[in-house]
Amino acid sequence: MERILTLKAKAQIGPSDGILLTVVVVLIIVGLQMVYSSSFGYALTAYNDASYLAVRQALSAAIGFILLLVFSKIDYHLWRDLSLAGMVLSILALIAVHLPLIGVSSYGATRWLRLGPLPPVQPSEFIKLPMIIYISAWLTGRGDRLRDFSAGLVPFVVLTGLVGGLIMLQPDLGTTVTILLAAGALFFIAGASLRHLLLLIAIASVAGLLVIFGAEYRSGRMESFLDPWKDPQGKGFHIIQSLVALGSGGISGLGLGESRQKFFYVPGSHTDAIFAIIGEELGFIGVVGIMALFAILLYRGFRLSMRAPDQFGVLLGSGITFWFAFQILINIGGITKSIPFTGIPLPFLSYGGSALAINLAAVGILINLSKHAVDGGPTLWQRLLERKK
């Protein structure tokens, strides 16, 4: 039956999701402006060129839109055939960052690969999409065996544990959490046993506590979350300055380019903490606007996923959308002190070439999925969830 639906989808290609594409374009435009506004002081000091980082981000956006266009033209079913090769290459790249000559270390982390004259790339960003593709293909192939402990839960834990462990060696907690949360959501949607899901949550919780309290700087972030004013010039400095930036914006903001906190008060003002600068310059109105754009993006992503004609399409689209959703929640939650701060870029807005390029490639896959959407009758996602009852 699934094969019939797949063939039907290939024969009936519809229009692309124009709303999804428009939202992404608006986010990119806003992101480029905010990267320039939040980074020109640092760029002028570090590179003697106020537009240095903004130009690099614009170049990454151009590359990303090329990837978006190409991926939107590729039938999403092809990614299932390439899923294993993509996963193997991604794992090798995660290992390669620790090799001399090609691995690049910065600020105590080893997350980048040097590719000749090109800017360093970050494999932990690039693995997000291959991981989603592979997990979607693997879960689709499991079928009813997914509910079996040895054929479902055990290999799933081994796979996600391997990828999570390699990323944590860099270390990169935020990316690890994002990938594992997205994979766990797919595990649930695909039809995993509720008991296995609860066991998975328990395992992840214990592992998370060990990771947090296993390193002093991570436990320090937990302390700063609970009481940042206990050490305002040390552990609590980042979150306090971010909150000051958000509060300074008021209703309408100080004005584009008028942030004061970006001048070496908010660490990572153009990367992980760009949301704080958006709040300072554009105010509550600007923040609400950004969150509305993200809400539309996620709604369109889940909507087209629910209308995918086969299980692989449902899981692939849902996985990409869950990835965006969790990354947005983790970033904004950390900046607003809703959850402990974990360094992770805000999709489409934060500076970072690797992240921006792979995000846009993922949007290309969502757009291709939208062309295969099937309207009318219960969606496959609904049928999958009903199977759990």
N, C-alpha and C positions, 0 to 999 in steps of 0.2 A: 504494500500500500504506500509506504514512504517513497519507494522508487517511482511509483506512478505520479505522486505529488511532485516529486523532483522534476520529472520529465515535463509535466504540465507547466511548472514554473518556468522552465527554460524556454518553453514554447510561447509563453505569454509574458513578455517583458513590458512593464508599465513605465510611467514617468518617474523621475527621481524625486526625492523629498526636498522640494525647494525651500521649505521653511527651515529644515535642519541646516541646509547649506548656508542660508542667509544668516542664521544665528551664529554659526561658526565664523563667517566672514566678519560680522560685527565684533565678535569677541577678539578676533585677531587684530583688527584695526585699533580697538581700544587697548589691547595688550601692547602693541607697538608704541602707541603714544605714552602709555604708563611706564614702559621699560625705559624710554628716553627720559621722561620726567624724573623717574626715581633713580636713574643711574648716571646722569650727566655730571654730577659733582664727583662721584667716585671715578668715572671714566676720565675726567679731566685731570684728576690727581694721579691716577695709575698709568694712563696711556697718553696723556697730553692731547686728548681728543674727546670732546664732550659727547660726540655721537658714536663713539667706537662700538659700544655694546649694542646700541639700537640698530646700527647698520648690520652687525652680525646677526641680530635677531630677525631683521628683515630678510636677510639672505636665507636663513633657516626657514622662514615662512614661505619664501618662494620655492625652496626645495620641497617643503611640505605640501604645498598646493599642487606641485607636479605629481607627487606621490598620491595625493587625493584623487587627482584626475585619472591617473593610471589605475589605481585600485578600484575606482568606481566603475571602470570598464571591464574589469576581470570578473567573470562569474564566480560568486563566492564558493561554489562547490569545489573549485580547483584547490582552495586552501586546505580542504580536508585531505587531499592526496599529498600535499606538500607539508602537512603538519609535523610529521616525524623529523624530516630533514631540517625544518626551521627550528624545531626544539633542540636538536643535537647541536646545530651551529650556535644557537644562543647560549647553551651551557658551556660550549668550548670558549665562547667569548668571555663569559663570566670567569672562567679559569684563567684566561689569557691576561686579565688585568693584573695578575700577580706575577707575571713574568717580567724579567728585567728587559730594558730597552724599549718595550712597547707599552708596558703598564705605566700609568701616570698617577702620582700621589699628590694630594693637596689638602691642607687643613686636617691632617691626620686620617684621611680616607684614601683608599685606593680603588677608584671607581671608573677610571677612564682608560681608553686605548689611544695610543699615538699612531696616526695613519699618515705618515710622511708629512707633506706640507699642509694637509688638511687640519682643521681644528679637531682636538680630541673628542671622541665619541664616548657615550656612557652606556655600556651594555645592559646595565640594570634597567634603563629606560626602554631600550629596544626589546628586551625579553618580554615585556608586558603583553604585546600583541601576539607573538608566537606562543606564549604560554596559554593565552585565552583560546587561540585556534586549536592547539594540541589538546587541551582539556576538553574542549567542545567535541572534537573528533573522537577522543578516547571514551568519553561518557556516552556518546551516541552509539559507539560500537559495543559497549557493555550490555545494553538492553536490560533485560530483567536480572541479569547476573550482578548488576550494580547493587542490588539489595543483599547480596551474599557477602559475608564478612571477609572471606579470603580473596574473593574476586573483585570486590568493590572497595571497601574501606581501606584495606591494607595497602594495595598498590597506590591508591589515591594519596594516603598519608606519606608513603615513601617518595612519590614524585614531588608533591608540594614541599615536603621536608627537605629534599635535595636542593631544589631551586631556592627555597627560603634560606637554607644554610649557606649556600654560595653567595647570596646577596648580603647576608649578615656578616660574612667574612670581610666585606669591603670597608667598614660596615655601613648599612643603609636600612635602618629600621622602618622608615616611612614607606619605602617601596616594598619591602617585605610584607608589611601589614596590608597594603593595598592589594597586592597580588593574591595573598592567602584569603583575604575576605572575598574577593571576586571569585576565586576558585571554589570557596566554600558555598557561595550563593549558587553557583552552577551545579554543584554536587546535590544541593537540595532540589533545584528545579528539575534536574534530570531524573529524579525519582528515588533518591537514596532513602534508606530506612531512617525513620525518625530517631530510633535508638542509636544508630550509627552516627547520625548528625549530632546528637547530644554528646556522644563520646568524643567526637571530633572537636566540639567546642571545649570540652573539658581538657583535652590534650593541648589544644592551642592556648588555653588560659594558663595552664601550668608552664608551658614553654615561654609564654610571654612574660610571666613574672620572673622566671629565671633570667631571661634576657635583660629585662629592665634593671633588676637588682644585681646583675652580674657585672655591670660596668658603672663606675662612679658617676660619669657624666650623664648616664641615662637616669640613674636614681636621683641625681641632682635636678633633672628636669621634672621629675615627679614632685620633689620638694618645692620647686619653684611654682608648680601648678597649684599646690595646696596653699602656699603662702609666699608669693613672690616678694612681698615687702620685708620679709625676714632678712633677705640679702639683696637689697635693691641695686647695689653696684656690682654684684657678682652673678649668682645663679638666676636671680629674678630680673636682671636688667633687660633681657630680650622681651619678655612678655609685658613688663611695665611700660617700656617705650612703645611697644605696639599698641597697647591700650591707650596711651597718651595720644598717639597719632589718630586712632579711631575717634577718641573723644573730642579732639581738637577740631575735627571736621564739622561738627554740629549737623544741622539739617541740610545745608546746601554746599558745605565744604569751603575751604580757603581759596579755592580756585585752581585750575589746572596749572601745574608747575610751581605752585606756591607752598608746597610742603616744607616744613622746617625739620621734621624728624628724619627725613631722608639724608640729611647731612650728618652721617656717621652716628646717629642715635639709634636707629632701628637696624640691627644687623640683617644683612640679606634683603635690603629694602627693594631691590629689583628682582629678587629670586623668590625665596620661600615666603617672605613677608610683604609681598607687593600689595596684598589685600589691605594691609594697614595704611599704606600710602594712598590707595584708592579712596579709602574712607576719609583720610585727612583732606585730600584735594577735592573730591567730588561729594563728600558728605553722605548723610543718610540716604538721600535721593539716589546718588550714584551707586551706593552699595546695594540698595534695593533693586536698582536697574540691572546690575551685574547678576544678582541672585535670580532675578526673573529670567534673564537670558539662559542661565544654567538650568533653571527649572524647565524651560521650553526644550532645551537640548535633551535633557533626560527623558522628558515625556515623549518626544518624538522617537528617541532611541528605543524605549520600551514598547511604544506603540507599533513600530515597524517589526520589532522582534516578535511580538505576539501574533503578527500576521504572516510570519515566515511560513513557507509551505512544508518544511520538513524539520525534524528535530535538530539537525546540525545548525540550520539557520536560526532557530529559536535560541539555542545555546550560544552561538557565536555573537548574535546581536545583543543578547542579554548580558553576556560576559563583558563586551566592550562598554556597554552602558553602565554596568555595575562598577567597572574599573573607573570610569569618569566620576561616578557618583561618590564612591568611597574616597577618591583622591580629593575631590572638592570638599567633602565633609571633614576629612582629616586636616586639610590646610586651613579652612575657615574656622573650624573648631579650635585649632591650636592658637590662631591669631586672636580669637575672641575669648580665650581662656575657658572655653566650654569643655575641652579635653586637654590632656597634657600635650605640650608642643612637640611636634615631630617634624623635622625638616623635610618638606616635600613640596614640589612646585604646584602652583595653581594652574590647572589645564588651560592652555591657550593664552594665558596672561603673563605668567612668570617668565623671566629670562631663562633660556636653556634650549639650545639648538636640537639636541637629541630628543628631548621630551616633546618639543613642538612638532618636529618632523614625524615622529611615530604617532602622535595624537591625530595629526591630519591624515596619515595613512589609514588609521583606524576609522576615521570619519568616511573615508572613501569606501571602505567595506560596508559601512552602514548605508551609504547611499546606494550601493549596488544591491544590498538586501531590500531596500525600499522598492526597487524596480520589480522584485519578485513577489511583493506583498499580495496576499490572497484575502479578499473581502467577502463577508457573508458567512454565517454559521459560526459555531464555536471555534476559537483559535486553538492551535496546537498547544500553546502555553496553558490555556484553560484545561485542555484534556490531560496534559501532563500533571497539573496540580490536582485534578479530580481523581487521578489514579492513586494519589496518596491517601484518599479518604477511606 
